[in-house]
Amino acid sequence: MKEIEEFKKEVTDNISKQAVNKELKEVAADFTASSIRSKYSYNFSWMGRPIIQYPQDMIAMQELIWEVKPDLIIETGIAHGGSLIYYASLLELIGKGEILGIDIDIREHNRKAIETHPMSHRIHMIQSSSTSTDILPGIRKQAEGKERVMVCLDSNHTHEHVLQELELYAPFVTVGSYLVVFDTIVEDLSPNLYNDRPWDIGNNPKTAVKEFLKGNDNFVVDETVDNKLLISVAPGGYLKRIK
């Protein structure tokens, strides 16, 4: 319908304008930096489980999941399981698909809460380092025959670890789907902000993404997502597989 197409065009134009709106981008960057220091992302949950993500990124993930309609989503990093529950609930609405979560330490109280959740029938979990080659055969088996596969990386945020994850998990992503790398924002923040963690400026998911893309032209950064959100912990981390 004409009205729908006109609205879509208006949204597209608005996103393009945001991409060059210096004042708006500066305000968004200031908010992001300040809110990260205050642990803003810890304030939210989904269907009773802490999600530890920015609402903006979760809305973006909803849009991508609806667009791709994946048969399988692989996520490294489970924590409280909120994002597993979130993705599972979206697939429940779509009517198909399953989630595979991988974490080196699935704490017992979190495992129990995930396994007894109403969305648990779409969730499988593996306790292991995400970069262990021992688990790859099982993941390949689960991905085998799946028409559409999406991957989200959100575990250890050091350059070396994320680069290994990118190399191991990128092949699972199907053409037209996404490989989403969270916490690329670390590169854009003040140094030593994460003084209790091994990652920092120069050693983080964004530096890993940049190195990965130098040698892999199957993926491109979907800048439309960045320009739409402005407030995100994954700037430059929404990678679309184009071939």
ROMAR-851549 format. One line per 5 residues: number of its first residue (from 0); for each residue x, y, z of N, C-alpha, C. Coordinates in nm, 3 decimals. Example, Ala and Ser with C-alpha at 12.3 -4.5 7.8 and 13.67 -1.06 7.14 Angstrom:
2
0	1.319 -0.569 0.780 1.230 -0.450 0.780 1.320 -0.330 0.780  1.285 -0.225 0.708 1.367 -0.106 0.714 1.290 0.003 0.787
//
This chain:
243
0	0.084 -0.121 0.000 0.000 0.000 0.000 0.086 0.125 0.000  0.037 0.229 -0.061 0.112 0.353 -0.076 0.153 0.410 0.059  0.058 0.409 0.155 0.086 0.469 0.286 0.199 0.395 0.358  0.200 0.263 0.347 0.304 0.184 0.412 0.440 0.213 0.351  0.446 0.219 0.219 0.572 0.248 0.151 0.622 0.388 0.184
5	0.531 0.483 0.195 0.568 0.620 0.231 0.627 0.625 0.372  0.566 0.548 0.465 0.618 0.546 0.601 0.757 0.482 0.605  0.775 0.371 0.532 0.906 0.306 0.526 1.013 0.401 0.473  0.976 0.477 0.372 1.071 0.574 0.315 1.105 0.682 0.416  1.005 0.726 0.492 1.029 0.828 0.595 1.127 0.777 0.699
10	1.109 0.651 0.741 1.199 0.591 0.840 1.341 0.580 0.783  1.354 0.535 0.660 1.484 0.522 0.595 1.553 0.657 0.586  1.479 0.760 0.549 1.536 0.895 0.540 1.580 0.944 0.678  1.499 0.914 0.779 1.531 0.958 0.914 1.660 0.894 0.964  1.677 0.765 0.936 1.798 0.694 0.977 1.920 0.752 0.906
15	1.905 0.785 0.778 2.015 0.845 0.702 2.054 0.980 0.760  1.957 1.057 0.803 1.984 1.187 0.862 2.055 1.173 0.996  2.013 1.071 1.074 2.078 1.048 1.203 2.226 1.015 1.186  2.260 0.950 1.076 2.398 0.909 1.052 2.492 1.028 1.042  2.439 1.145 1.005 2.524 1.264 0.989 2.485 1.375 1.087
20	2.403 1.339 1.187 2.360 1.437 1.288 2.463 1.438 1.400  2.560 1.526 1.388 2.672 1.530 1.482 2.626 1.554 1.625  2.534 1.648 1.644 2.487 1.680 1.779 2.419 1.561 1.844  2.331 1.494 1.770 2.259 1.379 1.824 2.355 1.265 1.855  2.454 1.243 1.768 2.549 1.135 1.791 2.637 1.162 1.912
25	2.670 1.288 1.934 2.751 1.323 2.051 2.672 1.302 2.180  2.545 1.341 2.179 2.460 1.320 2.296 2.445 1.171 2.325  2.424 1.093 2.219 2.410 0.949 2.235 2.538 0.886 2.291  2.652 0.933 2.241 2.781 0.881 2.289 2.803 0.915 2.435  2.767 1.037 2.474 2.780 1.078 2.615 2.691 0.993 2.705
30	2.567 0.970 2.661 2.476 0.888 2.741 2.530 0.745 2.753  2.577 0.691 2.642 2.628 0.554 2.644 2.742 0.539 2.742  2.838 0.631 2.735 2.954 0.624 2.825 2.912 0.637 2.970  2.825 0.734 3.000 2.781 0.756 3.138 2.699 0.638 3.189  2.612 0.585 3.105 2.524 0.477 3.148 2.601 0.346 3.169
35	2.707 0.325 3.092 2.789 0.207 3.113 2.857 0.213 3.250  2.903 0.332 3.285 2.967 0.348 3.417 2.868 0.320 3.531  2.740 0.347 3.508 2.639 0.326 3.612 2.574 0.188 3.606  2.626 0.101 3.516 2.572 -0.034 3.499 2.425 -0.033 3.460  2.390 0.057 3.371 2.254 0.074 3.321 2.196 -0.056 3.267
40	2.277 -0.134 3.198 2.227 -0.256 3.134 2.181 -0.361 3.234  2.222 -0.347 3.360 2.184 -0.444 3.462 2.039 -0.425 3.509  1.975 -0.318 3.465 1.844 -0.282 3.517 1.728 -0.358 3.453  1.755 -0.436 3.348 1.645 -0.490 3.268 1.640 -0.642 3.271  1.519 -0.693 3.253 1.499 -0.838 3.249 1.399 -0.870 3.137
45	1.394 -1.000 3.104 1.295 -1.045 3.005 1.229 -1.172 3.057  1.098 -1.166 3.075 1.021 -1.278 3.125 1.084 -1.334 3.253  1.126 -1.243 3.340 1.174 -1.281 3.472 1.323 -1.307 3.486  1.399 -1.304 3.376 1.542 -1.330 3.383 1.621 -1.204 3.348  1.725 -1.173 3.429 1.810 -1.056 3.397 1.872 -1.073 3.259
50	1.866 -0.966 3.179 1.914 -0.978 3.041 2.050 -0.911 3.020  2.083 -0.814 3.103 2.213 -0.744 3.098 2.247 -0.702 2.955  2.154 -0.632 2.894 2.171 -0.577 2.761 2.100 -0.442 2.755  2.135 -0.362 2.656 2.065 -0.237 2.635 1.935 -0.264 2.560  1.825 -0.201 2.602 1.698 -0.220 2.532 1.709 -0.191 2.383
55	1.791 -0.093 2.347 1.807 -0.059 2.205 1.861 -0.178 2.125  1.961 -0.245 2.180 2.018 -0.361 2.111 1.919 -0.476 2.104  1.839 -0.491 2.208 1.741 -0.600 2.206 1.630 -0.574 2.104  1.592 -0.448 2.086 1.495 -0.415 1.981 1.556 -0.444 1.844  1.683 -0.410 1.828 1.751 -0.440 1.700 1.755 -0.590 1.676
60	1.782 -0.667 1.781 1.786 -0.813 1.765 1.648 -0.867 1.728  1.543 -0.808 1.785 1.407 -0.850 1.750 1.381 -0.826 1.602  1.425 -0.712 1.552 1.404 -0.681 1.411 1.480 -0.779 1.321  1.604 -0.810 1.360 1.684 -0.902 1.278 1.629 -1.044 1.282  1.586 -1.087 1.400 1.531 -1.222 1.413 1.401 -1.234 1.333
65	1.320 -1.130 1.336 1.197 -1.132 1.256 1.229 -1.134 1.106  1.333 -1.059 1.068 1.373 -1.054 0.927 1.429 -1.188 0.880  1.519 -1.246 0.960 1.587 -1.369 0.919 1.502 -1.493 0.944  1.429 -1.491 1.055 1.352 -1.609 1.101 1.443 -1.732 1.108  1.544 -1.725 1.194 1.644 -1.833 1.200 1.588 -1.963 1.254
70	1.641 -2.073 1.202 1.610 -2.205 1.256 1.696 -2.234 1.379  1.811 -2.165 1.387 1.902 -2.184 1.499 1.974 -2.054 1.528  1.978 -2.019 1.657 2.061 -1.907 1.704 2.165 -1.965 1.799  2.291 -1.940 1.771 2.400 -1.982 1.859 2.448 -1.859 1.934  2.451 -1.868 2.067 2.499 -1.755 2.148 2.609 -1.802 2.242
75	2.723 -1.732 2.238 2.828 -1.759 2.335 2.814 -1.659 2.450  2.820 -1.709 2.571 2.798 -1.626 2.689 2.653 -1.635 2.731  2.627 -1.694 2.849 2.489 -1.714 2.895 2.454 -1.624 3.013  2.546 -1.612 3.110 2.520 -1.534 3.232 2.390 -1.581 3.297  2.294 -1.489 3.316 2.167 -1.523 3.381 2.066 -1.587 3.285
80	2.098 -1.585 3.157 2.011 -1.651 3.060 1.902 -1.565 3.001  1.902 -1.435 3.033 1.796 -1.347 2.984 1.787 -1.337 2.833  1.903 -1.330 2.769 1.899 -1.319 2.623 1.857 -1.450 2.559  1.895 -1.564 2.618 1.847 -1.693 2.568 1.694 -1.698 2.573  1.639 -1.655 2.686 1.493 -1.654 2.703 1.430 -1.557 2.603
85	1.492 -1.443 2.584 1.440 -1.342 2.492 1.434 -1.396 2.349  1.545 -1.450 2.302 1.549 -1.503 2.166 1.450 -1.620 2.151  1.444 -1.705 2.254 1.352 -1.819 2.248 1.207 -1.772 2.239  1.173 -1.666 2.312 1.035 -1.616 2.309 1.001 -1.559 2.173  1.099 -1.496 2.108 1.075 -1.445 1.973 1.054 -1.559 1.874
90	1.134 -1.664 1.886 1.116 -1.779 1.800 0.984 -1.850 1.828  0.942 -1.847 1.954 0.811 -1.904 1.989 0.700 -1.830 1.915  0.709 -1.698 1.908 0.610 -1.619 1.836 0.615 -1.647 1.686  0.736 -1.666 1.635 0.751 -1.697 1.492 0.699 -1.838 1.463  0.718 -1.927 1.561 0.665 -2.062 1.545 0.767 -2.166 1.505
95	0.896 -2.130 1.514 1.000 -2.228 1.482 1.132 -2.181 1.540  1.231 -2.273 1.542 1.367 -2.235 1.579 1.407 -2.276 1.720  1.538 -2.283 1.742 1.592 -2.318 1.872 1.718 -2.237 1.899  1.755 -2.233 2.028 1.872 -2.156 2.073 1.974 -2.251 2.133  2.100 -2.230 2.097 2.210 -2.304 2.159 2.298 -2.204 2.233
100	2.302 -2.215 2.365 2.383 -2.126 2.446 2.508 -2.197 2.496  2.621 -2.128 2.492 2.750 -2.185 2.531 2.815 -2.095 2.634  2.859 -2.151 2.745 2.925 -2.072 2.847 3.023 -2.162 2.923  3.136 -2.104 2.959 3.239 -2.181 3.029 3.196 -2.215 3.172  3.102 -2.136 3.227 3.057 -2.158 3.365 2.908 -2.126 3.375
105	2.824 -2.228 3.361 2.679 -2.209 3.378 2.648 -2.236 3.525  2.626 -2.131 3.599 2.604 -2.149 3.742 2.473 -2.222 3.767  2.474 -2.304 3.869 2.364 -2.396 3.891 2.230 -2.325 3.907  2.227 -2.212 3.978 2.099 -2.144 3.997 2.049 -2.084 3.866  2.142 -2.043 3.780 2.100 -1.992 3.649 2.052 -2.105 3.558
110	2.124 -2.217 3.560 2.082 -2.333 3.480 1.941 -2.377 3.520  1.917 -2.385 3.649 1.786 -2.430 3.697 1.677 -2.334 3.653  1.704 -2.203 3.663 1.603 -2.104 3.625 1.574 -2.110 3.475  1.677 -2.136 3.394 1.657 -2.147 3.249 1.583 -2.274 3.213  1.624 -2.385 3.275 1.566 -2.515 3.240 1.420 -2.529 3.285
115	1.378 -2.449 3.384 1.240 -2.456 3.432 1.155 -2.343 3.375  1.211 -2.264 3.286 1.138 -2.151 3.228 1.042 -2.201 3.118  0.928 -2.133 3.099 0.834 -2.174 2.993 0.895 -2.177 2.853  1.005 -2.104 2.830 1.068 -2.103 2.698 1.179 -2.207 2.685  1.198 -2.290 2.788 1.313 -2.382 2.790 1.310 -2.485 2.678
120	1.192 -2.515 2.625 1.183 -2.620 2.522 1.252 -2.579 2.392  1.287 -2.451 2.379 1.360 -2.407 2.259 1.509 -2.384 2.287  1.554 -2.417 2.408 1.690 -2.383 2.451 1.772 -2.509 2.480  1.895 -2.511 2.429 1.994 -2.613 2.463 2.118 -2.539 2.515  2.188 -2.598 2.609 2.307 -2.534 2.665 2.426 -2.629 2.667
125	2.544 -2.572 2.646 2.669 -2.645 2.656 2.760 -2.571 2.752  2.812 -2.640 2.853 2.909 -2.579 2.943 3.048 -2.611 2.892  3.114 -2.508 2.838 3.246 -2.525 2.780 3.298 -2.389 2.739  3.428 -2.378 2.722 3.481 -2.260 2.657 3.426 -2.256 2.515  3.384 -2.139 2.471 3.327 -2.128 2.336 3.431 -2.152 2.228
130	3.558 -2.144 2.263 3.663 -2.165 2.163 3.723 -2.305 2.167  3.664 -2.392 2.247 3.712 -2.531 2.252 3.670 -2.604 2.126  3.766 -2.664 2.058 3.733 -2.738 1.936 3.660 -2.869 1.967  3.659 -2.909 2.094 3.592 -3.033 2.131 3.441 -3.025 2.110  3.385 -2.904 2.121 3.240 -2.891 2.111 3.191 -2.866 1.968
135	3.285 -2.839 1.877 3.245 -2.804 1.740 3.169 -2.915 1.668  3.209 -3.043 1.681 3.132 -3.147 1.612 2.985 -3.149 1.654  2.959 -3.130 1.783 2.821 -3.128 1.831 2.743 -3.009 1.777  2.812 -2.893 1.768 2.746 -2.774 1.713 2.717 -2.793 1.565  2.814 -2.850 1.494 2.792 -2.877 1.351 2.672 -2.968 1.330
140	2.661 -3.067 1.416 2.550 -3.161 1.404 2.418 -3.090 1.427  2.415 -3.000 1.526 2.291 -2.928 1.555 2.257 -2.830 1.442  2.360 -2.774 1.378 2.337 -2.677 1.270 2.309 -2.745 1.136  2.342 -2.873 1.130 2.328 -2.947 1.004 2.183 -2.944 0.955  2.166 -2.908 0.830 2.033 -2.906 0.771 1.951 -2.783 0.802
145	2.005 -2.693 0.884 1.933 -2.571 0.918 1.948 -2.471 0.804  1.837 -2.419 0.757 1.838 -2.327 0.643 1.890 -2.189 0.682  1.860 -2.147 0.806 1.897 -2.012 0.849 1.957 -2.017 0.990  2.080 -1.972 1.002 2.151 -1.975 1.131 2.207 -1.837 1.162  2.186 -1.793 1.285 2.238 -1.665 1.334 2.332 -1.694 1.451
150	2.434 -1.609 1.469 2.530 -1.626 1.578 2.545 -1.494 1.654  2.549 -1.503 1.788 2.573 -1.387 1.874 2.691 -1.419 1.965  2.789 -1.330 1.967 2.909 -1.350 2.049 2.908 -1.253 2.166  2.905 -1.308 2.288 2.894 -1.222 2.406 2.955 -1.291 2.528  3.077 -1.343 2.511 3.142 -1.410 2.624 3.264 -1.329 2.668
155	3.381 -1.389 2.666 3.505 -1.318 2.697 3.529 -1.213 2.589  3.556 -1.088 2.629 3.563 -0.978 2.533 3.705 -0.937 2.493  3.803 -1.023 2.517 3.939 -0.989 2.472 3.950 -1.007 2.321  4.043 -0.936 2.261 4.066 -0.944 2.116 4.091 -1.087 2.073  4.182 -1.154 2.141 4.221 -1.289 2.102 4.103 -1.386 2.106
160	4.024 -1.378 2.215 3.913 -1.471 2.231 3.805 -1.445 2.126  3.769 -1.319 2.107 3.663 -1.287 2.011 3.706 -1.321 1.869  3.833 -1.297 1.838 3.882 -1.331 1.704 3.873 -1.482 1.682  3.906 -1.560 1.783 3.893 -1.705 1.772 3.747 -1.744 1.751  3.657 -1.680 1.827 3.514 -1.708 1.811 3.468 -1.674 1.670
165	3.511 -1.560 1.621 3.472 -1.519 1.486 3.515 -1.623 1.382  3.636 -1.670 1.396 3.688 -1.767 1.299 3.616 -1.902 1.311  3.578 -1.939 1.433 3.512 -2.068 1.454 3.364 -2.066 1.419  3.296 -1.955 1.450 3.151 -1.953 1.438 3.099 -1.886 1.311  3.180 -1.805 1.246 3.135 -1.740 1.122 3.086 -1.840 1.017
170	3.152 -1.955 1.002 3.105 -2.049 0.900 2.964 -2.102 0.923  2.915 -2.095 1.047 2.779 -2.143 1.074 2.673 -2.045 1.024  2.709 -1.919 1.012 2.612 -1.815 0.974 2.575 -1.832 0.826  2.447 -1.834 0.799 2.400 -1.852 0.662 2.391 -1.717 0.590  2.399 -1.721 0.459 2.392 -1.599 0.378 2.259 -1.527 0.404
175	2.268 -1.396 0.428 2.151 -1.316 0.458 2.123 -1.303 0.606  2.192 -1.384 0.688 2.174 -1.380 0.833 2.284 -1.295 0.896  2.292 -1.296 1.028 2.380 -1.205 1.101 2.472 -1.276 1.199  2.589 -1.218 1.214 2.686 -1.252 1.317 2.701 -1.126 1.401  2.645 -1.128 1.522 2.641 -1.009 1.606 2.746 -1.020 1.716
180	2.833 -0.920 1.723 2.941 -0.917 1.821 2.912 -0.806 1.922  2.882 -0.845 2.044 2.848 -0.748 2.147 2.973 -0.690 2.214  2.955 -0.575 2.277 3.056 -0.504 2.353 3.173 -0.454 2.270  3.149 -0.428 2.143 3.247 -0.354 2.063 3.265 -0.212 2.115  3.171 -0.165 2.196 3.175 -0.029 2.251 3.299 -0.006 2.336
185	3.362 -0.113 2.386 3.480 -0.099 2.472 3.586 -0.012 2.405  3.602 -0.026 2.274 3.705 0.050 2.202 3.678 0.200 2.203  3.552 0.239 2.223 3.513 0.380 2.215 3.502 0.448 2.351  3.532 0.376 2.457 3.516 0.430 2.592 3.649 0.480 2.648  3.644 0.534 2.767 3.765 0.582 2.833 3.856 0.464 2.869
190	3.987 0.482 2.864 4.077 0.372 2.901 4.062 0.335 3.047  4.087 0.209 3.076 4.085 0.156 3.213 3.947 0.161 3.278  3.842 0.173 3.197 3.707 0.172 3.254 3.675 0.036 3.314  3.725 -0.069 3.248 3.704 -0.205 3.298 3.832 -0.251 3.367  3.866 -0.187 3.477 3.995 -0.216 3.541 3.999 -0.352 3.609
195	3.883 -0.419 3.620 3.881 -0.553 3.678 3.868 -0.661 3.572  3.881 -0.621 3.444 3.866 -0.715 3.333 3.989 -0.707 3.243  4.018 -0.811 3.167 4.139 -0.810 3.083 4.124 -0.730 2.954  4.003 -0.688 2.916 3.986 -0.613 2.791 3.988 -0.463 2.815  4.027 -0.389 2.712 4.038 -0.244 2.721 4.053 -0.190 2.579
200	4.080 -0.062 2.567 4.106 -0.002 2.436 4.224 -0.074 2.371  4.207 -0.113 2.247 4.311 -0.185 2.174 4.306 -0.335 2.191  4.221 -0.383 2.281 4.211 -0.526 2.309 4.066 -0.558 2.344  3.983 -0.574 2.243 3.840 -0.587 2.266 3.767 -0.641 2.142  3.637 -0.660 2.150 3.562 -0.715 2.035 3.573 -0.631 1.908
205	3.577 -0.499 1.919 3.583 -0.418 1.797 3.716 -0.437 1.725  3.825 -0.445 1.798 3.954 -0.467 1.733 3.956 -0.605 1.667  3.890 -0.702 1.730 3.881 -0.837 1.672 3.798 -0.835 1.544  3.686 -0.763 1.545 3.601 -0.753 1.426 3.677 -0.691 1.310  3.752 -0.584 1.339 3.827 -0.517 1.232 3.930 -0.612 1.171
210	4.000 -0.688 1.255 4.098 -0.783 1.202 4.030 -0.894 1.124  3.919 -0.943 1.175 3.845 -1.049 1.109 3.799 -1.006 0.969  3.747 -0.885 0.959 3.693 -0.837 0.831 3.802 -0.813 0.727  3.925 -0.789 0.772 4.035 -0.771 0.677 4.056 -0.895 0.592  4.030 -1.011 0.650 4.055 -1.135 0.578 3.929 -1.211 0.543
215	3.812 -1.146 0.555 3.687 -1.215 0.527 3.588 -1.119 0.463  3.564 -1.137 0.334 3.471 -1.048 0.265 3.332 -1.109 0.251  3.306 -1.215 0.328 3.172 -1.273 0.331 3.076 -1.190 0.417  3.135 -1.104 0.502 3.056 -1.025 0.595 3.082 -0.876 0.576  2.979 -0.796 0.605 2.994 -0.651 0.608 2.925 -0.598 0.733
220	2.972 -0.485 0.783 2.905 -0.419 0.894 2.776 -0.357 0.843  2.665 -0.390 0.905 2.536 -0.330 0.869 2.526 -0.195 0.940  2.572 -0.092 0.874 2.575 0.042 0.935 2.435 0.099 0.958  2.336 0.047 0.887 2.199 0.093 0.909 2.156 0.067 1.053  2.197 -0.045 1.109 2.162 -0.076 1.248 2.226 0.025 1.341
225	2.355 0.055 1.320 2.423 0.154 1.403 2.357 0.291 1.394  2.325 0.334 1.272 2.266 0.466 1.251 2.126 0.475 1.308  2.058 0.361 1.314 1.924 0.357 1.372 1.928 0.368 1.523  2.019 0.291 1.584 2.022 0.281 1.730 2.088 0.402 1.796  2.208 0.438 1.749 2.293 0.543 1.809 2.339 0.504 1.950
230	2.248 0.455 2.032 2.284 0.405 2.165 2.291 0.253 2.157  2.411 0.198 2.173 2.432 0.055 2.154 2.565 0.014 2.216  2.572 -0.112 2.264 2.701 -0.164 2.310 2.771 -0.242 2.199  2.708 -0.242 2.079 2.765 -0.321 1.969 2.785 -0.239 1.842  2.837 -0.116 1.852 2.859 -0.039 1.729 2.962 -0.107 1.640
235	2.928 -0.123 1.513 3.018 -0.192 1.423 3.019 -0.342 1.442  2.928 -0.391 1.526 2.926 -0.533 1.558 2.813 -0.611 1.494  2.727 -0.543 1.420 2.618 -0.613 1.351 2.667 -0.650 1.212  2.715 -0.771 1.198 2.776 -0.816 1.073 2.678 -0.901 0.995  2.652 -0.862 0.870 2.561 -0.936 0.784 2.641 -1.021 0.685
240	2.602 -1.146 0.673 2.668 -1.232 0.575 2.607 -1.208 0.438  2.690 -1.167 0.342 2.640 -1.131 0.210 2.674 -1.235 0.103  2.766 -1.325 0.136 2.799 -1.431 0.039 2.864 -1.549 0.110
//
